[in-house]
Amino acid sequence: MNSNINKAMLLAAGLGTRLKPFTDKHPKALAVVNNKTLLQRNIEYLQQYHIKNVIVNVHHFAEQIIAAIEQNNGWGSNITISYEVDEVLETGGGLKKASWFFKDDENFLLMNVDMLTDLNLQQMIEQHINSNALATLAVTNRISSRYLLFDETNRLCGWRNVQTKEEKLSRAANTLFEKAFSGIQIIRTELLSLIQQQGKFSMIDVYLSLAANHTIQGFEHSNSKLIDVGKPESLQKAATMFQ
């Protein structure tokens, strides 16, 4: 199986405030589901698709993550650390800091460490490559407070917060479809040179700023298992979903 993607980044620097009290003394990446940490589970998930070169950004209890990787020899993958020493740079700033890692690649994968899924990455990669999109974002039809907005061709047009009613539109469309973002994305490396934002910023802001002139598309995987392991109760639910 040639996935055409050899490298990935796992976003693991966050403070994990929703996962307190565990994150008072540990990073969320080391939260455990059935005797495996979230970090190990996602390293092994990527291995199923022959992605074994991974960069992990760290900040909160960074030394615990580094120690876990070293003690387990990266669970069989080659893991590089991007240390955000002074502050968490968020998803976009974190990727920008680690962008050197992907300079020789055409495409790469970016994923939040606290999302567990059995999404078929091969299908997502093939759609991304065949469509020539600048980025492909995994989305589902689940209930959320914040949605990405797509047109009938599955092209990103905007973002909406249904609680605050805030909305950001990059492109006009006759009909907008709300989809919840899964925190998994495949990116053409050329996108990195188009990022105008500085410091700490979100990848969603990057996508919205590029969506008017570039194809940012959705990959629908509502039939997959997916859980955001952000809260203590979701750890318990994840244990029933992922053995």
N, C-alpha and C positions, 0 to 999 in steps of 0.2 A: 504494500500500500504506500504510494508516494503522496504524501500530504501536501507537498510543495511548500510547507512551512517547517522551519527547523528550530525556530526560537520563539520564546514567550516571555512575558513579564507577569509576575504575580504581585498584585498590590497588597502589601502587608504592613504598611507603615502606620495605619490609623490607630487612634487611641482606643477604639472599641468601647466607647462610653455606654452604649446600650447593653453591653455584655457584663456590666458590673454585677457582682463584686469580683468576678474572675479577673477582669482586666485591671483591677487595682494592683495586682501583683504579677500579671502575665500579659503577653501580647495576645490579641484575639486569634492570631494565626496558629497558636498552640492550644486552642480550645479543642477538646477531644470528643469525637463521635465514634463510639464502638472501638475504643482502644487505638484509634488513629487520629492524629491532629488534622485540622483543616488543611494545614500546609502539606502534610504527607499525602492526604487524599487527593489534593489537586496536582501535586507533582506526579502521582501515579496515574491520575486521569489523563494528563498530557502525554505520559509515556504510552498510553494505549494508541495514540496517534503519532507515535515516533517523534514526539517533540521532547528532547532531552537536554536542550540548552536553555536554561531558565535564569532570568535575573529577578531577584526579589528585593523590593525596596523595604527598608526597615527604619524605625525610629523609636516607637514605644517598646521598652524592654528589648531593644535590638539585640543585646548580647545573648538573650535566651534563644532567639531565633537562630543566630549564628551558631551557638553551641549545639542546638538540635540538628542542624544541617551537618555540622562536622562529625557529631557522634554517630550519625546514620549514613555517612558518606553520600549525602544528597539523595538517599533512597535510590541510588543508581543513576541519578541525573547529574549533569554538570551545572552547578548552581553558583551564580555570581551575585554578590551583594551590592546594592546601591544604598549607601548609608545617608539618610537625611538627618544630619546631626542636629541642626538648630531648630528646625520646625518641620511639621508634616506639610508636604508640598501639594497635597491632594492628588487626584488621579492624573490631571494634566501636567502639573508641575513635576510630579514624580516621574512620569514618562519622559518629559523633556530632559530631566537630569540624567536619565538612563539611556537617552537616545543613541549615544555612541555605540551601544551594544548591538544595534540593528543595522549599522551602516553598510554592511555587505549583503543585506537581505532585501528581497523584493517585497515580501509580506511578512507580518508577524502577528502573534496573538497577544492580547492584553486581557487580563482577567482579575477580578476581585478575589482575594483569598478566602473570603467568607461566603462565597456562593458555592453550593454543591449542586451538581447536575449530572444527568446522563445524556445530555444533548449530544447528538451525533456530529462531532466536529468535522468529520470528513465531508458530510453534506454541506455544512456551512462554508468550509474552505472552498469546495467546488463551486458553490453559488458565487462566492466572493470573486474567485479568479475568473469564472466565465462571464460575470457581469461587468468586470472592469471597474467596479465601484472603488472609490477612494477608501471607504471603510464600510464594513458590514457589522451591524449591531444585533445581537441576539435579543429577541423580544417575545413576550407571550401576552395572552389575553387575560391575565390575572388582574384582580382588583389592586389598585395602588392609589396613593395620594398624588403621585406625579407621573405624568405620561409623556412619552415621545409621540409626536403627531406625524403621521405618514399619509401620503396621497394614495390613490388607487393602484399605483404602480409600486408601492412599498418604498417610495423615496422619502427621506426625512424632510419635513417641512417646518417643524417647530416643537415646542415644549409647553406643557400646561401643568400647573399645580391646581388640582380641583378643590383643595381646601382654601387656599388664599385667592383663588381665581386669577392668579398671575399667569400670563401667557406670553411666550416669545415666538414670533413667526419669522422664518427666514425666507419662505417661498409661499406663493399663493397656490391654493388648490380648491377645486370645487367642493370636495368632500375630504374631511380630515378624520383619520382613524386613530383612536387612542391605543397605544401599546405600552406595556410596562417593560422597562429595560432590565435585562438579566445580568448586567455587569460583565459581559463577555463580548469582545469585539476583535475583529480581524482587520488589520490596518495595512494599507500600502505604505511602504516606508517613505515615499515621497511626501506623505502628509506631514512628516516631522518638520520639513523645511518650510511648511506653510503656517506653522503655529506662530501667531503674533503675540499671544499672551505671555506675561512675565510672572515670575514668582510662584505663588500658590494659586492654582485655578483648576477648574473641573474639565474633564474631557467633553462633557456635554456642552460646555460653552464653546469649545473648539469646534465640535461638530456643527453647532448652530451657526457659528460664524462662517463656516465653509459651505454649508448646505445650499446656499443660494447659487453658487457657481460650480459646485462639484456634487457628484452622486454619492450621497451617504444613504445606505439602504438598510432595510430591516431583514432579519432572518427569523421567521416565525417557527417557534418550537414548543407550542402549547401542549403537545403530546408527550413532552419529556418530563422527567422528574426535575424539580428545581426547588431549592430552598435557600433563602437568605438567612444564614446562621448568625444573626445579629443580636439575638436576645436569649436569655437563659432557657425560656420555654421552647425556642426553636431548636436548641441543642437536643432536647428530648425528642422533638418531632423528627429531627434529622436522623436520630438513632433508629427510628422505625422505618425510615425510607432507604437508608444506606447501610448495608451490613459491613 
